[in-house]
Amino acid sequence: MSTPFGRPMREHFLFEEGNININHGSFGTYPKPVLDALRSYQLQGEANPDRFLRYEVSELIDRSREQLAKLLHVVDVDELVLVQNATTGVNTVLRNLTYAPGDKILYLSTAYGACEKTVDYLTETTPAEAVRVEVAYPISDDELVARVEKVLKENAPVKVAMFDTVSSLPGVRIPFERLVAVCRAAGVLSLIDGAHGVGCIPLDLGKLDADFFVSNCHKWLYVPRGCAVLHVPKRNQDLIRSSMPTSHGYQPRERPGKKKISNPLPPSTKSGFVRMFEFIGSMDYAPYLCVPAALKFRQEVCGGEEAIMSYCTQVARDGSRRVAEILGTEVMRHDQPCPVVNVRLPIDPPAGDVTAAAAQARIGAVNAFVEKMMLSEYKTFVPAFFHNGRFWVRLSGQIYLTVDDFEEVGRQLRDICSRVGRTSHLTELEDK
């Protein structure tokens, strides 16, 4: 490892002075060597756009796919394609499936909002029904798995079940490996939303054998936004007939009188599945091409995947404890460690029914106040949320952070929370 973790590692990144980037989990970031690779590919593209987009990009994407296949233990590289983000991958899967009356889509209440809205959209436009499994922490992995098994049996037939690797709010590592096995035994398709996946926690997709898996590369792998990997085993590729959006790789079904639609791209011997995602329209493909540069940085500068994940998890664990001590609160308990943690805020919940409109408005105002004040006064953003009757913030461990950084954020939060406690009316928060 050429650079120690912690403050020395910060020099490889591009943060403005004063920004403690303790929210790596939302958008990720990437180091300067990866920025150099990104700019190089963009310049290559502008030097001769037709040559680059028609002939060169596909081979460069293949290099990224090959390295990701090795990292994720996928034997057949043609089971991996790149998409812009995990939400696009989830939409690609859910919108390609066909639903008959009675078919259901199961998901946890902690699912990412955009993905839950995708399910809502499908229930409005197809015969599919939604099954929402309520989850409130603390809950053990055993309890969660048992609850999902029970709900699956009670709501058969479930067409597909969607689970996170690490949920968004709260940030908790889900026992997705066990849930995939539960789905397999029940004859239910499994879709894993690994937005916080590759680069965040160890992954072996060959061993996992989920029916569909998508993971952002731009969050934890240090690849520029937006880039995600979508894994579809060969057995399920016939279910995915279109990219999102539908583009030149789509193969319409033959029907009498239907003329063949021309494809302006060069001919290829690649599989239809791979070809479908290779070019979806005019966009900046440079982030897709930066996977090798990101993996090189992680190996040569950081010491490899295990070293990175170990440090990020440890600094998150130790740092969150100190934040909780400073705030006089607690760290959210869950079974499996990961570099995403949640600390309770010293803010009283609304009195009475928290589902009432006034209480929901107050909750939204408090969360917005904490987020806005942290960013405007301290240059640091923390996702604030309300879960199981309490206010929390989500914090992310990363190689450029130290426990001292967490302590500073704890003091900042203590200041902001003390001001929330002095505002008794919603309008006072909205005016801040």
SVG drawing of the C-alpha trace seen along z (x, -y; Angstrom):
<svg xmlns="http://www.w3.org/2000/svg" viewBox="-56 -32 60 57">
<polyline fill="none" stroke="black" stroke-width="0.4" points="0.0,0.0 1.7,-3.2 -0.5,-5.6 -1.8,-5.1 -5.5,-5.2 -7.0,-8.2 -5.9,-11.8 -3.0,-11.0 -5.4,-9.3 -7.5,-12.4 -4.8,-13.9 -5.7,-11.6 -9.3,-13.0 -10.8,-16.3 -12.7,-17.5 -12.9,-21.2 -11.3,-22.4 -13.6,-21.9 -15.7,-19.2 -15.8,-16.0 -17.3,-13.6 -19.0,-11.3 -21.8,-10.6 -19.8,-8.6 -22.7,-6.2 -25.0,-8.5 -23.0,-9.4 -19.5,-8.1 -16.4,-9.8 -13.2,-8.9 -9.5,-9.7 -7.4,-11.8 -5.8,-8.9 -9.4,-7.9 -10.2,-11.5 -7.1,-11.4 -8.5,-8.2 -11.9,-9.8 -10.6,-12.9 -8.4,-10.8 -11.3,-8.8 -13.4,-12.0 -10.6,-13.6 -10.3,-10.4 -14.0,-10.6 -13.8,-14.2 -10.8,-13.6 -12.9,-11.4 -16.4,-10.9 -17.5,-8.4 -14.4,-6.2 -14.7,-6.3 -18.5,-5.6 -18.9,-3.2 -15.7,-1.1 -13.7,-1.8 -16.1,-2.0 -17.4,1.5 -13.9,3.0 -13.1,0.7 -16.4,1.6 -15.4,5.3 -12.2,4.6 -14.3,3.2 -16.7,6.1 -13.9,8.6 -12.3,7.1 -15.7,6.9 -16.4,10.5 -13.1,11.5 -13.8,9.3 -17.3,10.6 -16.5,14.3 -18.6,14.5 -17.3,17.2 -19.1,16.1 -18.4,12.4 -21.3,12.4 -23.6,12.5 -22.4,9.0 -23.3,5.7 -23.0,2.0 -25.9,-0.4 -25.9,-3.9 -27.0,-3.2 -28.7,-0.7 -32.1,-2.3 -31.8,-1.8 -30.8,1.8 -33.8,2.4 -36.1,0.8 -34.6,2.9 -35.4,6.1 -38.8,5.3 -40.1,3.7 -39.0,6.5 -40.8,9.2 -44.4,10.0 -47.1,10.1 -50.3,12.1 -53.2,11.4 -52.3,12.5 -48.5,12.1 -46.9,10.2 -43.7,8.2 -42.3,8.5 -40.0,6.0 -38.9,4.7 -40.2,1.5 -36.6,0.3 -36.2,0.5 -34.8,-2.5 -37.6,-5.0 -37.0,-5.1 -37.2,-1.3 -40.4,-1.2 -41.9,-3.8 -41.0,-1.5 -43.1,1.2 -45.9,-1.3 -45.7,-2.2 -46.0,1.4 -49.0,2.0 -50.7,-0.9 -49.8,0.2 -49.7,4.1 -51.7,6.8 -48.9,7.0 -49.6,6.5 -47.2,5.3 -46.3,7.0 -44.5,4.8 -42.7,6.6 -42.5,4.2 -39.1,4.0 -38.2,1.9 -34.8,2.0 -33.5,3.5 -34.4,6.8 -32.1,9.9 -31.3,11.5 -33.0,14.7 -36.2,12.7 -36.1,10.9 -35.6,14.1 -38.4,15.9 -40.7,12.9 -39.9,13.0 -40.5,16.7 -43.9,16.3 -45.0,13.5 -43.9,15.4 -46.1,18.3 -49.1,16.2 -49.0,14.2 -48.2,16.9 -47.7,16.6 -44.9,14.1 -43.3,13.5 -40.2,11.6 -38.7,10.5 -36.4,7.5 -33.9,7.1 -30.9,4.8 -27.4,5.8 -27.2,2.8 -30.4,0.8 -30.4,-3.0 -32.2,-4.5 -31.4,-3.0 -28.1,-1.8 -28.1,1.9 -26.5,4.9 -29.4,7.2 -29.0,11.0 -29.5,11.1 -27.6,14.4 -30.1,16.2 -33.1,14.4 -31.9,15.5 -31.9,19.1 -35.4,18.7 -36.6,17.4 -35.0,20.2 -36.6,22.8 -40.0,21.1 -39.7,20.8 -39.6,17.0 -37.3,14.9 -34.7,12.9 -33.6,9.4 -30.8,7.9 -30.4,4.1 -26.7,3.8 -26.6,0.0 -24.2,0.4 -22.5,3.5 -19.3,3.9 -16.4,2.2 -18.5,2.0 -18.9,5.6 -17.4,8.9 -19.4,10.3 -19.3,13.7 -22.1,13.7 -21.3,17.2 -21.9,18.5 -24.9,16.2 -26.7,17.3 -29.4,14.6 -31.6,14.4 -30.8,10.7 -28.2,8.5 -27.3,4.9 -24.6,2.8 -23.3,-0.7 -19.7,-1.0 -19.7,-4.7 -20.5,-4.5 -17.9,-2.3 -15.6,-1.2 -14.3,-4.7 -15.6,-4.7 -17.1,-8.1 -20.8,-8.6 -22.8,-6.9 -21.8,-3.3 -23.3,-0.1 -23.0,3.5 -26.0,5.7 -25.6,9.5 -28.2,11.7 -27.3,15.4 -27.7,17.1 -30.8,18.9 -32.7,15.6 -31.4,13.6 -34.4,14.5 -36.5,12.6 -34.6,9.3 -35.7,8.3 -34.9,4.6 -32.4,2.2 -33.7,-1.0 -34.3,-2.9 -35.1,-0.6 -32.4,-1.1 -30.7,0.5 -30.0,3.8 -33.6,4.7 -34.8,7.6 -38.5,7.2 -40.5,10.4 -41.1,11.4 -44.6,10.8 -46.1,10.8 -45.4,7.7 -42.9,6.3 -39.8,4.9 -36.4,5.3 -35.2,2.1 -31.7,1.1 -29.0,0.8 -26.5,-2.0 -23.8,-0.3 -21.1,2.0 -21.9,5.8 -20.9,7.8 -20.5,11.5 -21.4,10.7 -24.5,12.2 -27.7,10.3 -27.8,9.6 -24.4,8.0 -25.0,6.1 -28.3,4.7 -26.6,2.8 -23.4,1.8 -24.8,-1.4 -28.2,-2.7 -27.8,-6.2 -25.6,-9.2 -24.2,-9.7 -20.8,-9.9 -19.6,-6.3 -16.3,-7.4 -17.3,-6.4 -17.9,-2.8 -14.4,-2.7 -12.8,-3.7 -13.3,-0.4 -9.7,0.8 -8.2,-2.5 -10.3,-2.3 -9.3,1.2 -5.7,0.4 -5.8,-2.4 -7.5,-0.2 -4.9,2.5 -1.7,0.4 -2.4,-2.6 -4.9,-1.1 -3.6,2.5 -6.6,4.4 -10.2,5.0 -9.9,6.7 -7.8,3.9 -10.2,1.2 -13.3,2.9 -11.7,3.8 -10.7,0.2 -14.0,-1.4 -15.9,1.0 -13.7,0.4 -13.6,-3.4 -17.4,-3.4 -17.8,-1.2 -15.4,-3.1 -16.4,-6.5 -20.2,-5.9 -19.6,-5.0 -17.9,-8.3 -20.7,-10.2 -23.2,-8.5 -21.2,-9.3 -21.0,-12.9 -24.7,-13.1 -25.6,-11.0 -27.5,-8.5 -26.9,-5.1 -25.8,-3.4 -28.5,-1.4 -28.0,2.3 -27.9,5.0 -26.3,8.3 -23.7,7.8 -21.0,5.1 -20.6,2.9 -19.1,-0.5 -22.6,-2.1 -23.8,-3.0 -26.7,-4.9 -26.6,-7.1 -29.7,-8.3 -30.2,-12.1 -31.1,-13.7 -34.3,-15.1 -37.7,-14.2 -40.2,-12.6 -43.5,-14.3 -46.1,-13.7 -49.0,-11.4 -49.6,-9.5 -46.4,-9.9 -48.4,-8.9 -50.7,-11.9 -50.2,-14.7 -48.9,-17.2 -46.4,-14.8 -45.2,-13.8 -44.8,-17.4 -42.8,-18.0 -40.6,-15.0 -39.9,-16.1 -39.0,-19.6 -36.6,-18.3 -34.8,-16.1 -34.5,-18.9 -33.3,-21.3 -30.5,-19.0 -29.4,-18.2 -29.5,-21.8 -27.8,-23.3 -25.0,-20.7 -24.2,-21.5 -24.6,-25.2 -22.7,-25.8 -20.2,-22.9 -19.9,-21.9 -20.8,-18.4 -24.0,-16.5 -25.6,-13.7 -28.8,-11.9 -31.3,-12.4 -34.3,-10.2 -37.0,-9.0 -37.2,-5.2 -39.1,-3.3 -40.1,-6.4 -36.7,-8.1 -34.6,-10.5 -31.3,-9.1 -28.4,-10.0 -26.6,-7.7 -22.8,-7.9 -20.3,-6.1 -16.8,-4.9 -14.2,-5.5 -10.4,-5.3 -9.9,-9.0 -11.8,-9.4 -10.6,-9.0 -12.3,-8.7 -11.4,-12.3 -13.5,-13.2 -16.5,-11.3 -16.0,-13.2 -16.0,-16.5 -19.2,-15.6 -20.6,-14.5 -19.9,-18.0 -21.5,-19.6 -24.6,-17.5 -24.8,-18.3 -24.9,-22.0 -27.5,-21.6 -29.7,-19.3 -29.7,-21.8 -31.2,-24.3 -33.9,-21.9 -34.8,-21.5 -35.4,-25.2 -37.8,-25.4 -41.3,-24.5 -43.2,-25.3 -42.9,-23.8 -42.7,-27.3 -39.5,-28.1 -37.8,-25.1 -39.0,-25.9 -37.7,-29.5 -34.2,-28.5"/>
</svg>
